[in-house]
Amino acid sequence: DWVDQECVVDGNLITSRFPDDLPAFCHAIVAALTK
């Protein structure tokens, strides 16, 4: 299903909608890598 959020984490998949969502995307990447 499509979710209208700036960043979505679904298991190993991390995605965002637009270039403006990059800060939230980067935060999610860092959080996933530090687990």
N, C-alpha and C positions, 0 to 999 in steps of 0.2 A: 504494500500500500504506500501511496505517496503521502508524505508528511510535510506540512508547510512550517518548518522550523529552520532557524539559521544554521543549526548543525544537528545531525542525527548520527548516533552511534548504534549500530545493529551488529552485535557480535564483533567480528574483526573488520567490519566495513564502517568507515567514517566518511561522511559526505556533507556537503553544504549546497546552498542554492545559488548564490551569487558571489562575485568577488568581494562585495561589501561584507560578507559573512566570514571573511578570512580570519579575523581575530578569534572568533568562537571556534572555528575549525582548527586553528593552531593550538588553542588551549586543549581541545579534545585529543589532538595528536600527542601532545606532551603528556597528558594524563594517561593515555593508553600506553605510552612507552615507559612510563615510570611505574607501572603496575608490577 
